C-alpha cells in the first residue's frame, strides 16, 4: 500500500495525524487505534511525516462547489453572508477589536485561503493575526444623514468581492453613529462558514468581549479539539473510491426521470435591482409571508395526527403551490441539512451544510392527507442519504454540460430549526438588523422560521428568472393550501390549490439522466480532420498534459486535439480547474463563460495564444509609453525621480 493510500485509510477511520517538532501526533475516536494499527503507524512514521509535510489539504465537497461558483463569478455576491448588529450603549472599541481577534484566532476557516496547484484548489490556513476591521466614523455628518450613509456604505461593503487566493474571507466594519450608537457589520464568504457557524461566531464574540472588558487584556478562547481541515480530509478519504456509496446509488435511481427545471412564467421585464454593483447583474428580491399562531397550531396538530412532522406539512404545501404555479406534477425541491457528522464538530466554524434533493410527485389528484404520507415517505428516504455530497449526486445524475446556476434543484425549502443567533455584549443593547441584500443564490429560496408562535416565511428569488408577481402568487398559494389542509385534510389537491393564476411555460422540462447537448466549441484555426490529431504546438502539448491529469487518461495517451472535454469524462468542476490552471501557467485571464465555448485542445490553445499575444503587446505598449515619458523629462526632474 502506498503512503498516500495508507494515509487516506487512516483518515477514513477517523485517525488524525499531525507533525510536532519532528514527532508524529496521532489521535482517534475510542477503539480505533488498536495495538496492530499503532504498530503499523509507528513502522511508517517517517513516511507519514514526509507525507504530512508535502500534502495539500483538499476542499470538502461543499467547499469545492463554492469555489467553483466563485470562479464562475468572482465579482458576484451571491455567497456573501452578511450580519449586521446594532450596538447601543457605551461600546469599548478596543475590547471589541480584541474580541474579534480572539474569534479570528480560534476559527481557522476564517483565515483559510484557497490557492490552486495545477488547477486544483487546496486549503492553506494562515497564521493567526488581527481580524480585518475598518472603523467608519459617521459622527461628523448631520444627524439625519448618518443612518442613510451607513446603509449605503454597508451595501457597498457586503457586495465587495472576496479574493479566495489571498483572503481575507471575513471582513468587519464598525460604523460609528455617535458615542453610544454603533453598527457592526460582519461579512464572510459562505466557504468560511454555514448558517450554524453564525451562532458560534456571535456567541464567541460575546464571550471574548466580556473577557476583554473584564480583564482589559487580549482574551483567549478555548481551542477546538478538531479542525475543519480534519473534516475535509475525512470526507474525501471516506469517499475516495466511491463518492456516492450505496445510499447515493439508491438516490440516483430514485431521481431518474425527475424534471431538473421549473416551468415558471418568465419575468415580464428583466432589469437589475437598484444598488447592484459590479459583478452583480441583479440583487435578490424577497416576498415575506406571516403565518399566524392559529394556523401554526393547526399545522402542528395535523402533523401529530398523521404521525409526521411540521416540516412535511410545510414542504407538501410548498410543493403543491409550486407545482400549481408551474403546471408540473413532478418536482425536485432541495432542502439544506446541517451535515456535521459527529458531535465534536458542533463547535467548529465551517461549511458543513449539504443540499438534499427531495422528489415530490403530485399525480392523481390525491387527497391532502394521502399526499402528506407520500411526501413524508419520500422525505425520509432522501434524508437517510443526507451525508451523500450533493456534488456527487449532480455529477452522476446531471453530468456537466454546462455551468448550471441550480443543478438538479431550482427551488429550495427549509424549516429553520436552529436557535436564533444572538449577539450578547455586556453593557450594550444589541439587536440583529436586516443586512443589505446580495445577489441571489438560485432561482427560488424559501425559508420558514418559527416566530412568536407562528411562522415567518421568506420567498427569496432571482428577479431575472422569477418576478415579484410570481413569487407573491406562490406565497398566496402556499398559505391557501395550508389553510385548506388544516381545515379539511380529506380535500383533494385540486380543491386545495384553487384556480390557476399564472400561465406556466409550455413544453416539457429536462429530466434527471437526460443527456444535455454539448455547447458548440468555437471553430479552431485548423479545421478538424476526420482522423484523430495529436498535439503539435507547445501550447497544445501543455494543455494535453493537463487533459491527461484532470481526466485520468493513460500517461502515454495523446489526446485528440479536437475531442470534446465532456465527451472524455469532464464536468463543470474539472473545467473550472482547467481554467484556473490555464490562468496560472500562462499568466492570462480567460473569462469562465468563454472557456465553456472552448472545449477542445485546438480551440483552447488558439484562444490562449491570442490572449498571450495580446498581453505581450499591451506590456510592450506600456513599456514604450514609459520610455517616451522618461525621455521627455527634464534632466533635473529625472535625477530627482531616480534618487
MIMIKE-881381 format. One record per residue (C-alpha): x, y, z. Coordinates in Angstrom, 3 decimals, padded with zeros to 6 digits, always signed. Each point is the difference from the previous one (the first is absolute). Layout:
px:py:pz
X:Y:Z;
...
! end
This chain:
px:py:pz
+000.000:+000.000:+000.000;
+001.382:+003.395:-000.986;
+000.443:+002.617:+002.693;
-002.779:+002.046:-001.649;
-002.388:-002.958:+000.278;
+001.132:-000.762:+003.546;
-000.556:+003.603:+001.082;
-003.439:+000.073:-001.646;
-000.936:-003.261:+001.737;
+000.980:+001.434:+003.392;
-001.944:+003.214:-000.615;
-003.076:-001.954:-001.118;
+000.076:-001.852:+003.335;
-000.061:+003.330:+001.846;
+003.713:+000.063:+000.867;
+001.471:+003.504:+000.129;
+003.722:+000.398:-000.583;
+002.146:+003.070:+000.640;
+003.722:+000.725:-000.022;
+001.400:+001.718:+003.099;
+003.740:+000.699:+000.232;
+000.871:-003.078:-002.007;
-002.408:-002.225:+001.918;
-003.197:-001.549:-001.287;
-003.082:+000.759:+002.077;
-002.830:-002.449:-000.478;
-003.559:+000.294:+001.373;
-003.178:-001.887:-000.816;
-003.460:-000.896:+001.335;
-000.076:-002.641:+002.732;
+000.685:-003.514:-001.220;
+001.536:+000.972:-003.342;
+003.684:-000.035:+000.923;
+000.507:-003.699:+000.636;
+003.431:-001.349:+000.903;
+000.381:-001.370:-003.515;
-000.853:+003.331:-001.602;
+002.368:+001.873:+002.335;
+002.820:-002.344:-000.983;
-000.769:+000.606:-003.661;
+000.005:+003.777:+000.495;
+003.236:-000.176:+001.972;
+001.678:-002.078:-002.699;
-000.846:+002.610:-002.636;
+000.564:+003.054:+002.185;
+002.700:+001.567:-002.178;
-002.064:-000.477:-003.154;
-003.052:+001.508:+001.671;
+001.978:+003.022:+001.227;
+001.327:+000.591:-003.511;
-003.512:-000.329:-001.420;
-001.401:+002.484:+002.524;
+002.723:+002.506:-000.857;
-000.761:-000.094:-003.723;
-003.713:-000.622:-000.185;
-002.559:+002.509:-001.210;
-003.216:-000.082:+002.021;
-002.969:-000.503:-002.340;
-003.244:+001.911:+000.114;
-003.130:-001.681:+001.301;
-002.692:-000.669:-002.598;
-001.991:+003.028:+001.176;
+003.083:+002.231:-000.101;
+000.810:-001.187:-003.500;
-003.476:+000.978:-001.228;
+000.410:+003.452:+001.524;
+003.474:+000.347:-001.505;
-001.411:-000.843:-003.435;
-002.821:+002.524:+000.466;
+002.580:+002.651:+000.880;
+002.121:-000.766:-003.066;
-003.127:+000.277:-002.150;
-000.782:+003.438:+001.418;
+002.931:+001.360:+002.022;
-001.586:+003.450:+000.308;
-003.415:-001.328:+001.055;
-001.472:+000.125:+003.491;
-002.409:-002.960:-000.011;
+002.012:-001.880:+002.629;
+000.836:+002.973:+002.204;
-001.505:-000.506:+003.458;
-000.438:+003.360:+001.785;
-001.218:+000.549:+003.555;
-000.762:+003.482:+001.322;
-000.057:+000.604:+003.760;
-001.376:+003.132:+001.674;
+002.073:+000.978:+003.047;
-001.538:+002.625:+002.290;
+001.818:+001.111:+003.122;
+003.558:+000.770:+001.103;
+001.957:-002.229:-002.395;
+003.650:-000.736:+000.832;
+001.584:+000.046:-003.495;
+003.314:-001.467:+001.142;
-001.787:-002.870:+001.723;
-002.046:-000.633:-003.158;
+003.124:-000.074:-002.124;
+001.653:-002.465:+002.384;
-003.139:-002.144:+000.060;
-000.063:-000.169:-003.798;
+003.681:-000.975:+000.017;
-000.752:-002.829:+002.452;
-002.794:-001.345:-002.212;
+002.244:+000.271:-003.056;
+002.703:-001.906:+001.863;
-002.271:-002.835:+001.174;
-001.734:-000.825:-003.287;
+002.451:-000.968:-002.729;
-002.482:+000.158:-002.879;
-000.217:+003.777:+000.459;
+003.685:+000.281:-000.935;
+000.167:-002.793:-002.576;
+000.802:+000.804:-003.627;
-000.367:-002.137:-003.120;
+002.911:+000.158:-002.443;
+000.206:-002.422:-002.906;
+002.633:-002.472:-001.125;
-000.370:-001.162:-003.597;
-003.560:+001.234:+000.090;
-000.999:-001.828:+003.177;
-000.871:+002.115:+003.052;
+001.298:-000.894:+003.439;
-000.284:+001.470:+003.482;
+002.717:+002.055:+001.648;
-000.623:+001.186:+003.569;
+001.753:+003.319:+000.604;
+001.717:+000.756:+003.278;
-002.144:+001.805:+002.612;
+000.007:+003.764:-000.298;
-002.340:+002.939:+000.517;
-003.518:-000.316:-001.371;
-000.516:+002.410:-002.934;
-001.951:+002.876:+001.603;
-000.814:+003.370:-001.549;
-001.430:+002.816:+002.106;
-002.263:+002.433:-001.879;
-000.670:+003.129:+002.074;
-003.247:+001.616:-001.099;
-000.455:+002.097:+003.146;
+001.161:+003.137:-001.827;
-002.904:-000.165:-002.472;
-003.329:+001.732:+000.673;
-002.006:-002.244:+002.329;
-002.840:-000.577:-002.485;
+002.405:-001.300:-002.696;
+002.024:-002.514:+002.012;
-002.355:-002.978:-000.271;
-000.262:+000.387:-003.764;
+003.771:+000.407:-000.335;
+000.540:-003.171:+002.046;
-002.544:-001.869:-002.128;
+001.640:+001.005:-003.268;
+003.486:-000.882:+001.188;
-001.241:-003.314:+001.394;
-001.524:-000.883:-003.375;
+003.284:+000.683:-001.761;
+001.922:-001.975:+002.609;
-002.101:-003.187:-000.096;
+000.186:-000.079:-003.807;
+003.749:+000.613:-000.189;
+001.717:-003.080:-001.488;
+002.137:-002.400:+001.996;
+003.359:-001.329:-001.145;
+000.044:-003.760:+000.613;
+003.742:-000.237:-000.625;
+001.255:+002.599:+002.461;
-002.997:+000.700:+002.264;
-001.252:+001.162:+002.360;
-003.371:-001.772:-000.193;
-001.377:+001.839:+003.033;
-000.220:+003.782:+000.146;
-001.226:+002.139:+002.892;
-001.150:+003.623:-000.220;
-000.973:+002.091:+003.024;
-002.230:+002.971:-000.838;
+000.140:+002.745:+002.644;
-003.246:+001.999:+000.032;
+000.726:+001.770:+003.285;
+001.702:-000.788:+003.303;
-002.646:-002.565:+001.011;
-001.392:-001.147:-003.351;
+001.920:-002.442:-002.173;
-000.635:-002.586:-002.699;
+002.263:-003.027:-000.432;
-000.051:-001.585:-003.457;
+001.620:-003.413:-000.405;
+000.235:-001.310:-003.563;
+001.395:-003.454:-000.666;
+000.039:-002.226:-003.035;
-002.174:-003.089:+000.299;
+003.074:-002.197:-000.513;
+001.157:+001.224:+003.435;
-003.133:-001.055:+001.875;
-003.634:-001.104:-000.293;
-003.128:+001.151:+001.860;
+000.842:-002.075:+003.081;
+003.382:+001.731:+000.090;
-001.601:+003.426:+000.398;
-001.324:-000.899:+003.452;
+003.460:-001.259:+001.002;
+001.695:+003.184:-001.192;
-002.397:+002.345:+001.789;
+000.114:-002.084:+003.182;
+003.798:+000.040:+000.015;
+000.024:+003.718:-000.732;
-002.167:+000.641:+003.072;
+002.183:-002.215:+002.217;
+003.217:+001.599:-001.231;
-001.359:+003.556:+000.369;
-001.116:-000.768:+003.550;
+003.492:-001.297:+000.852;
+001.700:+002.979:-001.662;
-002.141:+002.484:+001.939;
+000.561:-001.840:+003.281;
+003.771:-000.442:-000.240;
+000.949:+002.835:-002.378;
+002.252:-002.559:-001.729;
-000.035:-002.109:-003.144;
-002.557:-002.797:+000.590;
+000.794:-003.604:-000.894;
-002.785:-002.327:-001.132;
+000.327:-003.776:+000.481;
+001.484:-001.921:-002.910;
-002.121:-002.520:-001.870;
+000.934:-003.665:+000.287;
-000.549:-000.438:-003.738;
+000.508:+002.261:-002.987;
-002.016:+000.514:-003.151;
+002.916:-001.324:-002.030;
-000.375:-003.285:+001.929;
-003.588:-000.230:-001.239;
+000.939:+000.820:-003.600;
+002.705:-002.666:-000.077;
-002.276:-002.543:+001.699;
-002.839:+000.660:-002.454;
+002.294:-000.340:-003.000;
+001.673:-003.117:+001.383;
-003.260:-001.810:+000.766;
-001.279:+000.706:-003.518;
+003.277:-000.327:-001.831;
-000.952:-003.014:-002.093;
-003.792:+000.325:+000.027;
-001.315:+003.551:+000.544;
-003.626:-001.167:-000.067;
+000.075:-003.142:+002.137;
-002.931:-002.410:+000.200;
-002.470:+002.611:+001.249;
+001.035:+002.427:-002.686;
-000.523:-002.633:-002.681;
-003.519:-000.583:+001.352;
-000.727:+003.736:-000.207;
+001.244:+000.155:-003.574;
-002.489:-002.723:-000.961;
-002.790:+001.843:+001.845;
+000.751:+003.262:-001.805;
+000.180:-001.385:-003.542;
-002.553:+001.690:-002.230;
-000.774:+002.864:+002.389;
-000.126:+003.475:-001.596;
+003.027:+002.185:+000.712;
-001.636:+003.346:-000.729;
-003.205:+001.849:+000.816;
-002.324:+001.292:-002.716;
-000.808:+003.188:+001.870;
-001.058:+002.963:-002.159;
+002.974:+002.215:-000.842;
+000.171:+003.557:+001.367;
-001.875:+002.558:-002.060;
+003.084:+002.208:-000.018;
+003.470:-000.832:+001.181;
+001.854:+002.901:+001.566;
+002.751:+000.216:+002.596;
-001.190:+000.826:+003.496;
+000.965:+003.417:+001.306;
+003.362:+000.005:+001.680;
+001.493:-002.843:-002.005;
+003.738:+000.440:-000.170;
+002.702:-001.341:-002.315;
-000.287:-003.753:-000.394;
-003.648:+000.004:+001.130;
-002.413:+000.270:-002.909;
-002.784:-000.183:+002.564;
-000.702:-000.031:+003.695;
-002.298:-002.587:+001.562;
-003.576:+001.009:+000.751;
-002.139:-001.394:+002.812;
-003.715:-000.476:+000.547;
-000.874:-000.505:+003.686;
-002.972:-001.855:+001.437;
-001.094:-000.235:+003.636;
-001.975:-003.065:+001.113;
-001.956:+000.764:+003.161;
+000.255:-002.094:+003.205;
-003.441:-001.536:-000.555;
+001.010:-001.389:-003.403;
+003.358:-001.153:+001.409;
-001.822:-001.874:+002.767;
-002.195:-001.660:-002.647;
+003.132:-001.055:-001.921;
+001.444:-001.622:+003.127;
-003.295:-001.765:+000.752;
-000.217:-001.295:-003.577;
+003.572:-001.287:+000.256;
-000.648:-001.757:+003.308;
-003.188:-001.655:-001.256;
+001.799:-001.369:-003.041;
+003.158:-000.958:+001.960;
+002.079:+002.243:-002.210;
+001.892:+003.237:+000.638;
-000.931:+003.666:-000.526;
+002.823:+000.087:-002.562;
-001.865:-002.588:-002.093;
-003.218:+002.029:+000.166;
+001.775:+003.205:-001.034;
+002.002:-001.740:-002.754;
-003.134:-001.639:-001.402;
-001.833:+003.328:-000.149;
+003.025:+001.638:-001.622;
+000.300:-002.731:-002.637;
-003.733:+000.117:-000.677;
-000.012:+003.771:-000.503;
+003.190:-000.114:-002.062;
-001.269:-002.808:-002.210;
-003.226:+001.925:-000.538;
+001.897:+003.156:-000.992;
+002.179:-001.779:-002.558;
-002.458:-002.644:-001.179;
+002.176:-002.938:+001.064;
-000.928:-003.144:+001.871;
+003.534:-001.204:+000.607;
+002.428:+002.268:+001.871;
+003.482:-000.012:+001.485;
+000.332:+002.241:+003.048;
+003.266:+000.328:+001.885;
+000.188:+000.286:+003.773;
+003.219:+000.905:+001.840;
+001.145:-002.177:+002.921;
+002.641:+000.705:+002.648;
+002.477:-002.635:-001.184;
+002.133:-000.187:+003.164;
+000.929:-003.671:+000.297;
+000.887:-000.120:+003.712;
-000.674:+002.034:+003.134;
+003.639:+001.101:+000.193;
-000.539:+002.151:-003.110;
-002.895:+001.948:+001.508;
+002.351:+002.731:+001.263;
+001.973:+000.256:-003.254;
-000.681:+002.867:-002.393;
-000.124:-001.199:-003.582;
-002.245:-000.894:-002.893;
-001.427:-003.398:+000.886;
-003.496:+000.502:-001.439;
-001.125:-002.343:-002.766;
-002.930:+000.319:-002.399;
-002.380:-002.973:-000.156;
-002.268:-000.219:-003.091;
-003.494:-001.310:+000.793;
-002.183:-001.245:-002.833;
-003.691:+000.794:+000.422;
-002.664:-001.438:-002.304;
-003.406:+001.660:-000.113;
-001.625:-002.305:-002.567;
-003.521:-001.349:+000.392;
-001.734:+002.857:+001.833;
+000.460:-001.730:+003.386;
-001.596:+001.078:+003.251;
+002.203:+002.290:+002.071;
+000.531:-002.591:+002.754;
+001.020:-002.599:-002.620;
+002.494:+002.435:-001.508;
+001.398:+000.776:+003.457;
+000.808:-003.673:+000.562;
+001.537:-000.247:-003.478;
+002.244:+003.018:+000.591;
+000.912:-001.224:+003.488;
+001.184:-003.348:-001.388;
+002.061:+001.625:-002.743;
+001.503:+002.594:+002.346;
+001.098:-002.718:+002.440;
+001.652:-001.943:-002.811;
+001.790:+003.093:-001.248;
+001.159:+001.074:+003.469;
+001.402:-003.458:+000.750;
+002.563:+000.868:-002.672;
+000.683:+003.445:+001.460;
+003.745:-000.676:+000.153;
+000.261:-000.692:-003.752;
+001.695:+003.129:-001.423;
-002.338:+001.936:-002.239;
+002.864:+000.501:-002.451;
+000.334:-003.784:-000.360;
-003.710:-000.292:-000.806;
+000.292:+002.780:-002.566;
+003.012:-001.617:-001.645;
-001.886:-003.287:-000.360;
-003.490:+001.234:-000.895;
+000.682:+003.243:-001.857;
+003.433:-000.401:-001.573;
+001.448:+003.406:-000.712;
-000.839:+001.273:-003.396;
-000.230:+003.478:+001.413;
+000.524:+002.281:+002.950;
-003.549:-000.364:+001.307;
-001.001:+002.631:+002.525;
-002.118:-002.568:+001.841;
+000.917:-003.576:-000.905;
-002.872:-002.401:+000.761;
-001.990:+002.350:+002.266;
-001.124:+003.450:-001.097;
-002.089:+000.366:+003.166;
+001.015:-000.652:+003.602;
-002.034:-000.117:+003.198;
+001.157:-000.109:+003.602;
-001.532:+000.206:+003.457;
+002.360:+002.010:+002.178;
+000.397:-002.123:+003.126;
+003.252:+001.493:+001.292;
-000.136:+002.237:+003.077;
-000.189:+003.635:-001.036;
+003.484:+001.510:-000.198;
+000.616:+002.596:+002.702;
+002.767:+002.500:+000.589;
+000.107:+000.650:+003.760;
+002.710:+002.521:+000.904;
+000.003:+001.044:+003.669;
-000.923:+003.604:+000.672;
-001.587:+000.412:-003.435;
-003.466:-000.356:-001.448;
+000.427:-002.157:-003.094;
-002.349:-000.900:-002.811;
+000.459:-001.758:-003.323;
-001.106:+002.256:-002.849;
-000.949:-001.121:-003.528;
+003.265:+000.090:-001.976;
+000.198:+001.398:-003.534;
-001.164:-002.373:-002.724;
+002.559:-001.761:-002.178;
-000.303:-001.855:-003.312;
-002.343:-003.019:-000.062;
+001.442:-003.451:+000.666;
-002.578:-001.658:-002.248;
-003.324:+000.433:-001.715;
-002.089:-000.408:+003.165;
+001.026:-000.430:+003.648;
-002.770:-000.357:+002.577;
+000.568:-000.030:+003.759;
-002.617:-000.463:+002.725;
+001.026:+001.243:+003.443;
-002.031:-000.509:+003.203;
-000.731:+003.458:+001.458;
-002.293:+000.834:+002.954;
-002.058:-003.157:-000.362;
-000.447:+000.377:-003.754;
+002.277:-000.208:-003.032;
+001.784:+002.676:-001.959;
+000.533:-001.234:-003.556;
+002.288:+001.720:-002.510;
-000.039:-000.707:-003.731;
+003.326:+001.337:-001.289;
+000.238:-000.078:-003.768;
+002.191:+000.920:-002.937;
-001.750:+002.921:-001.748;
+001.513:-001.037:-003.329;
-001.872:-003.309:+000.170;
-002.989:+000.571:+002.300;
-001.841:+003.280:+000.418;
-001.759:+001.348:+003.083;
-003.440:-000.905:-001.361;
+000.945:-003.663:-000.323;
+001.637:-000.053:+003.445;
-003.077:+001.626:+001.555;
-002.324:-002.475:-001.758;
+002.112:-002.844:+001.369;
-000.138:+001.450:+003.522;
-003.757:+000.430:-000.208;
-000.424:-003.534:-001.327;
+002.216:-001.384:+002.764;
-002.164:+001.593:+002.691;
-003.220:-001.044:-001.753;
+001.081:-003.662:-000.162;
+000.998:+000.021:+003.671;
-003.324:+001.435:+001.119;
-001.930:-002.496:-002.120;
+002.106:-002.909:+001.260;
-000.531:+000.986:+003.622;
-003.734:+000.527:-000.514;
-000.632:-003.163:-002.056;
+002.858:-002.529:-000.410;
-002.303:-002.151:-002.157;
-000.352:+002.739:-002.642;
+001.465:-000.828:-003.386;
+003.037:+001.751:-001.372;
-002.069:+001.871:-002.580;
-002.235:+001.455:+002.704;
+002.979:+000.945:+002.137;
+001.912:+001.984:-002.615;
-002.914:+002.001:-001.396;
-000.209:+001.631:-003.432;
+003.001:+000.426:-002.289;
+001.447:+003.499:+000.256;
+003.163:-000.307:-002.118;
+000.742:-001.231:-003.497;
+002.893:-002.496:+000.218;
+002.595:-000.363:-002.739;
-001.154:-002.527:-002.570;
+001.944:-003.128:-000.836;
+001.728:-002.717:+002.037;
+002.792:+000.737:+002.433;
+003.365:-001.806:-000.297;
+000.251:-003.025:+002.287;
+002.631:-001.676:+002.170;
+002.174:-002.288:-002.069;
-000.929:+001.647:-003.297;
+003.148:+000.849:-001.950;
+000.413:+003.683:-000.625;
+001.264:+001.185:-003.371;
+003.608:+001.087:+000.213;
+000.644:+003.677:-000.763;
+001.575:+000.546:-003.368;
+003.691:+000.676:+000.211;
+001.338:+003.030:-001.824;
+001.490:-001.001:-003.333;
+003.697:-000.711:+000.224;
+002.467:+001.744:-002.244;
+000.609:-003.441:-001.507;
-002.971:-001.934:-001.311;
-000.567:-003.271:+001.817;
+001.118:-002.955:-002.112;
-001.866:-003.252:-000.155;
+002.773:-001.858:+001.835;
+001.206:+000.772:+003.540;
+002.774:+002.587:+000.151;
+002.669:+000.079:+002.693;
+001.280:+003.247:+001.570;
+002.490:+001.930:-002.120;
+000.674:+003.464:+001.442;
+001.604:+000.629:+003.418;
-003.303:+001.370:+001.330;
-001.884:-003.075:-001.210;
+002.554:-002.248:+001.715;
-000.373:+001.902:+003.298;
-003.775:-000.270:-000.170;
+000.144:-003.697:-000.906;
+002.092:-000.594:+003.115;
-002.761:+001.395:+002.198;
-002.686:-001.787:-002.055;
+001.668:-003.272:+000.978;
+000.238:+000.950:+003.669;
-003.484:+001.432:+000.444;
-001.756:-002.740:-001.970;
+002.149:-002.886:+001.343;
+001.110:-001.019:-003.487;
+002.896:-002.455:-000.421;
+003.384:+001.738:+000.444;
+001.069:-000.881:-003.537;
-003.303:+001.111:-001.558;
+000.132:+002.819:-002.537;
-003.483:+001.562:+000.123;
-001.613:+000.909:-003.311;
+000.227:+003.786:-000.132;
-003.540:+000.126:-001.418;
-001.590:-002.311:+002.594;
-002.646:+001.635:+002.206;
+001.004:+000.395:+003.663;
-003.356:-001.316:+001.232;
+000.007:-002.984:-002.373;
+003.265:-001.086:+001.641;
-001.565:+000.011:+003.487;
+000.301:+003.656:+001.015;
-002.503:+001.927:+002.070;
-000.510:+003.609:+001.073;
+002.259:-000.333:+003.064;
+002.861:-001.413:-002.082;
-000.575:+002.689:-002.605;
+000.288:+002.670:+002.683;
+003.235:-001.631:+001.194;
+001.225:+000.134:-003.580;
-000.717:+003.731:-000.102;
+001.925:+000.601:+003.231;
+002.986:-001.980:-001.295;
+000.025:+001.836:-003.337;
-000.097:+003.385:+001.745;
+002.807:-000.974:+002.394;
+002.316:-001.545:-002.607;
-000.422:+002.455:-002.851;
-000.553:+003.135:+002.090;
-003.163:+000.978:-001.864;
-003.626:+000.618:+000.840;
-002.646:-002.053:-001.807;
-003.605:+000.720:+001.042;
-001.654:-003.180:+001.241;
-002.985:+000.467:-002.277;
+002.314:+000.016:-002.992;
+002.025:-003.048:+000.956;
-003.217:-001.991:-000.048;
-000.059:+000.654:-003.744;
+003.562:-001.323:-000.363;
-000.485:-003.661:+000.744;
+002.780:-001.547:-002.094;
+003.753:+000.419:+000.161;
+000.283:+001.604:-003.436;
-002.547:+002.731:+000.709;
+001.270:+000.675:+003.514;
+003.644:+000.104:-001.117;
-000.899:+002.532:-002.707;
-001.819:+002.184:+002.545;
+002.920:-000.261:+002.454;
+002.526:+000.984:-002.659;
-002.164:+003.001:-000.974;
-000.287:+001.080:+003.646;
+003.764:-000.356:+000.575;
+000.708:+002.007:-003.149;
-002.407:+002.747:+001.092;
+001.500:+000.072:+003.500;
+003.526:+000.350:-001.405;
-001.030:+002.718:-002.458;
-001.645:+001.965:+002.815;
+003.120:-000.405:+002.163;
+002.233:+001.182:-002.868;
-002.239:+003.010:-000.611;
+000.045:+000.907:+003.695;
+003.808:-000.296:+000.085;
+000.376:+002.148:-003.121;
-002.261:+002.665:+001.531;
+002.102:-000.024:+003.161;
+003.227:+000.374:-001.994;
-001.451:+002.958:-001.919;
-001.084:+001.618:+003.257;
+003.500:-000.413:+001.468;
+001.665:+001.339:-003.155;
-002.149:+003.124:+000.131;
+000.814:+000.789:+003.655;
+002.408:+002.878:+000.707;
+003.358:-001.267:+001.268;
-000.529:+001.566:+003.435;
-003.439:-001.634:+000.412;
+001.418:-003.366:-001.113;
+002.770:+000.153:+002.596;
-002.532:+000.927:+002.678;
-002.141:-003.065:-000.811;
+003.006:-002.325:-000.025;
+001.125:+000.998:+003.501;
! end
